[in-house]
Amino acid sequence: MTEARRAVVVGGSFAGLTAALLLREQGFEVDVFERTPTYLDGRGGGIVLQPDTVRWIVERPHSFGVDDISIGSSVTRYLGVGNKIVHEEPAAWRFSSWTTMYRVLLDDFGTDRYHIGEYAVGVSQDDDGVDIRFTSGRTERAELVVFADGISSIGRRRLQPQFQPRYSGYIGWRGTVPERAVSVETADLIHNATSYAVIDASHLCMYPIPDSNGSLSRGDRQLNYVWYRNVPEGPELDEMVTDQRGFTAPVSVHPGQVQQRYVDRMRSDALELLPPAAAELVTRSAQPYIQIVLDIAVRKMAFGRVALIGDAAFAARPHAAAGTAKAAADAWALADALSAEPDIPRALAAWEPARLALGNNLLSRVAEMGARSQFTNTWDPADPALHFGLYGPDQ
């Protein structure tokens, strides 16, 4: 009997858990190491369920389907002054929450080999395997290591330190509001739609998601939004993303940690600038938080026996709603490559070119989308190039 090969996945979020599940199917003994000292329930907001995002649920046996963990939309709707519908077109998407999807994947993987509070700090390899070193003093060795540790990836920093996040010129204010906490008019405008408000050098996107307990019922659900606002790089941005403890956030200022003066100003601006439904979401969200909108691209994703996937390799602006879809697609393609080629370095070398092409294409598209809304004021609601999609509009 052949001894099972071992894989270590660094990062226990969506990308890491998808990779871990698929590698385990390939016959690897898989351990996941997550730096956060607690499970990740409650983190993140809404996500759009593209085909790659839900492929694990669709193609593997489960006691539930996609419709049981998500909310459907029938239209894309643009709101103007006084909540006037200025553009509307059919659009069938499904929305869920990051927490809901994380729970599905973690339940399927289990917690026996999911290790929390382990911060990877070093990586080295030889012909036979890879050593991962952690701040706890722990060292793990495996034949394959997958870094799925997000925008702040230690894998990318160790293997390609020359590639740093680039600031887009704007941030995203994010938040959720219980559906029962908003007016009937606002709930009716958003409940079955991807809703937008486009104003000068800014735009906001809204849609419904399950509540923290997974309820899909009207009234129980959450209404999710992200409002993109331009902030110059430099002292102004640095001051804004310094949290209440005095720490400067590299990626996001978490709920409850944004300086109150910025929350108050954002709410005041919403009442002045946004359609009433959008302003109601912004002003009624209890703990809005800030996402620093970044671009990250690498020139390599495969390094012998080490792979970078998801945001550890390419982090794209949210406009195509493709972050989780790309993370899942990277993991599925990696599993396919390892199935076709048992030699790990050769499999990773074959896997890499298509992943690099997809990542660069996605970054180019979302940068153009962001420029049209935030800088050139050329966002056209009727233009299909502005639709969601990992591989292109509506794909």
Residue pairs with C-beta under 8 A, 6 or more apart in sequence:
4 27
4 28
4 29
5 27
5 28
5 29
5 142
5 143
5 144
5 344
6 28
6 29
6 30
6 31
6 141
6 142
6 143
6 144
7 20
7 23
7 28
7 29
7 30
7 31
7 142
7 143
7 144
7 145
7 146
8 30
8 31
8 32
8 33
8 130
8 132
8 140
8 142
8 144
8 145
8 146
9 16
9 19
9 20
9 23
9 30
9 31
9 32
9 33
9 145
9 146
9 148
10 16
10 33
10 120
10 132
10 145
10 146
10 147
10 148
10 149
10 154
10 155
11 32
11 33
11 34
11 35
11 147
11 148
11 149
11 150
11 153
11 310
11 312
12 32
12 33
12 34
12 36
12 40
12 106
12 114
12 116
13 34
13 40
13 102
13 148
13 150
13 310
14 98
14 101
14 102
14 105
14 310
14 324
14 327
14 328
15 148
15 150
15 309
15 310
15 311
15 312
15 324
15 327
15 328
15 330
15 331
16 32
16 34
16 146
16 148
16 149
16 310
17 32
17 102
17 105
17 106
17 108
17 109
18 56
18 105
18 327
18 328
18 331
18 332
19 146
19 148
19 309
19 330
19 331
19 334
19 335
20 30
20 32
20 109
21 56
21 105
21 108
21 109
22 56
22 331
22 332
22 334
22 335
23 30
23 144
23 146
23 334
23 335
23 338
24 30
24 109
25 335
26 335
26 338
26 339
28 143
28 144
30 113
31 113
31 114
31 115
31 140
31 142
32 109
32 113
32 114
32 115
33 115
33 118
33 120
33 132
33 134
33 140
34 40
34 114
34 115
34 116
34 117
34 118
35 117
35 118
35 119
35 120
35 149
36 116
36 117
37 116
37 117
38 116
39 106
39 111
39 116
40 99
40 102
41 99
41 102
41 103
42 99
42 212
43 98
43 99
43 102
44 97
44 98
44 99
44 102
45 97
45 98
45 174
45 175
45 176
45 209
45 224
45 226
46 95
46 96
46 97
46 98
46 176
46 207
46 209
46 222
46 224
47 53
47 95
47 96
47 97
47 98
47 101
47 209
47 321
47 323
47 324
48 93
48 94
48 95
48 207
48 321
48 388
49 66
49 70
49 93
49 94
49 95
49 96
50 321
50 322
50 324
50 325
50 388
50 389
50 390
51 325
52 325
52 326
52 328
52 329
52 332
52 390
53 101
53 324
53 325
53 328
54 66
55 328
55 332
56 104
56 105
56 108
56 328
57 64
57 65
57 66
57 69
57 104
58 65
58 66
60 108
62 104
66 94
67 94
68 216
69 96
69 100
69 101
69 104
69 210
69 214
70 94
70 95
70 96
70 100
70 210
70 216
71 94
71 95
71 96
71 207
71 208
71 209
71 210
71 216
71 221
72 92
72 93
72 94
72 95
72 192
73 91
73 92
73 93
73 94
73 95
73 192
73 193
73 194
73 207
74 90
74 91
74 92
74 192
74 193
75 88
75 89
75 90
75 91
75 192
75 193
75 194
76 88
76 89
76 90
76 91
76 193
76 194
76 195
76 196
76 381
76 387
77 85
77 87
77 88
77 189
77 193
77 194
77 195
77 196
78 85
78 86
78 87
78 88
78 195
78 196
78 197
78 198
78 381
79 85
79 86
79 189
79 195
79 196
79 197
79 275
79 277
79 278
80 86
80 197
80 275
81 275
82 275
82 276
83 185
83 189
83 275
83 276
83 277
84 275
86 381
87 381
87 382
89 382
91 193
91 194
91 387
93 194
93 207
93 388
95 207
95 208
95 209
95 224
96 209
96 210
97 209
97 210
97 212
97 222
97 224
98 324
99 212
100 209
100 210
100 214
101 324
103 214
106 114
117 136
118 134
118 136
118 138
119 134
119 135
119 136
119 154
120 132
120 133
120 134
120 147
120 149
120 154
120 155
121 133
121 134
121 135
121 154
122 131
122 132
122 133
122 158
123 130
123 131
123 132
123 133
123 145
123 154
123 155
123 158
123 159
123 306
124 130
124 131
125 131
125 145
125 303
125 304
125 305
125 306
128 143
129 141
129 142
129 143
129 305
130 141
130 142
130 143
130 144
130 145
130 304
130 305
130 306
131 139
131 140
131 141
132 139
132 140
132 141
132 142
132 145
133 139
134 140
143 305
143 344
144 305
144 306
144 307
144 338
144 344
145 155
145 305
145 306
145 307
146 306
146 307
146 308
146 309
146 334
147 153
147 154
147 155
147 156
147 306
147 307
147 308
147 309
147 312
148 309
148 310
148 312
148 327
148 331
149 155
149 312
150 310
150 311
150 312
150 315
151 165
151 250
151 251
151 294
151 296
151 311
151 312
151 315
152 250
152 251
153 308
153 311
153 312
153 313
155 306
155 308
155 312
156 163
156 296
156 298
156 308
156 312
156 313
159 300
159 303
159 306
159 308
160 298
160 299
160 300
163 296
163 297
163 298
163 299
164 296
165 250
165 294
165 295
165 296
165 315
166 294
166 295
166 296
167 233
167 237
167 292
167 293
167 294
168 293
168 294
168 295
168 317
168 367
168 370
168 374
169 230
169 231
169 232
169 233
169 293
169 374
169 375
170 228
170 229
170 230
170 231
170 293
170 370
170 374
171 228
171 229
171 231
171 237
171 240
171 241
171 290
171 291
171 292
171 293
172 226
172 227
172 228
172 229
172 290
172 291
172 293
172 318
173 225
173 226
173 227
173 228
173 229
173 266
173 282
173 288
173 289
173 290
173 291
174 224
174 225
174 226
174 227
174 288
174 289
174 290
174 291
175 224
175 225
175 255
175 281
175 282
175 285
175 286
175 287
175 288
175 289
176 209
176 222
176 223
176 224
176 225
176 285
177 222
177 223
177 225
177 280
177 281
177 284
177 285
177 286
178 211
178 220
178 221
178 222
178 223
179 187
179 191
179 208
179 218
179 219
179 220
179 221
179 222
179 223
180 219
180 220
181 284
182 223
182 277
182 280
182 281
182 284
183 280
185 276
185 277
186 223
186 276
186 277
186 280
186 281
187 218
187 223
189 195
189 277
190 206
190 207
190 208
190 223
190 277
190 281
191 208
191 218
191 221
192 208
193 207
194 205
194 206
194 207
194 388
195 205
195 206
195 207
195 277
195 278
196 203
196 204
196 205
196 206
196 381
197 203
197 204
197 206
197 274
197 275
197 277
197 278
198 373
198 379
198 381
199 273
199 274
200 377
201 230
201 373
201 374
201 375
201 377
202 227
202 228
202 229
202 230
202 273
202 373
202 374
203 227
203 228
203 373
203 374
203 379
204 225
204 226
204 227
204 228
204 274
204 278
204 282
205 225
205 226
206 223
206 224
206 225
206 277
206 278
206 281
207 223
207 224
208 221
208 222
208 223
208 224
209 221
209 222
209 223
209 224
210 216
210 221
210 222
211 220
211 221
211 222
212 222
215 221
223 281
225 278
225 281
225 282
225 285
226 291
226 318
227 266
227 270
227 274
227 278
227 282
228 293
228 370
228 373
228 374
229 266
230 374
230 375
231 237
231 240
237 292
238 248
240 259
240 262
240 290
241 248
241 249
241 253
241 290
241 292
242 248
242 249
242 259
243 249
243 253
243 254
243 257
243 258
243 259
244 257
244 258
244 259
244 260
245 257
249 257
249 290
249 292
250 292
251 291
251 292
251 294
252 289
252 290
252 291
252 292
253 289
253 290
254 289
255 287
255 288
255 289
256 287
256 289
257 289
258 287
258 288
258 289
258 290
262 290
263 288
266 282
266 288
267 282
267 283
270 278
270 279
270 282
270 283
271 279
271 283
273 279
274 282
282 288
291 318
293 317
293 318
293 370
294 315
294 317
295 315
295 316
295 317
295 363
295 367
296 311
296 313
296 314
296 315
297 314
297 359
297 360
297 363
298 308
298 313
298 314
298 356
298 359
299 356
300 308
300 352
300 356
301 307
301 308
301 309
301 313
301 330
301 351
301 352
301 355
301 356
301 359
302 308
302 345
302 348
302 349
302 351
302 352
303 348
304 345
304 348
305 344
305 345
305 348
306 348
307 334
307 348
307 351
309 327
309 330
309 331
309 334
309 355
310 323
310 326
310 327
310 330
310 331
311 323
311 327
313 330
313 355
313 359
314 326
314 359
314 360
314 362
314 363
315 323
316 322
316 323
316 326
316 359
316 362
316 363
316 366
317 366
317 367
317 369
317 370
318 366
319 366
319 369
319 370
319 373
319 386
320 362
320 365
320 366
320 369
320 388
320 389
320 390
321 388
322 362
322 366
322 388
322 389
322 390
325 390
326 358
326 359
326 362
326 390
329 358
329 390
330 355
333 351
333 354
333 355
334 348
334 351
336 351
337 347
337 348
337 350
337 351
338 344
338 347
340 347
340 350
341 347
341 350
358 390
358 391
362 390
365 385
365 392
368 385
369 379
369 385
369 386
372 378
372 379
372 380
372 386
373 379
379 386
380 386
384 393
384 394
385 393
386 393
387 393
387 394
388 394
389 395
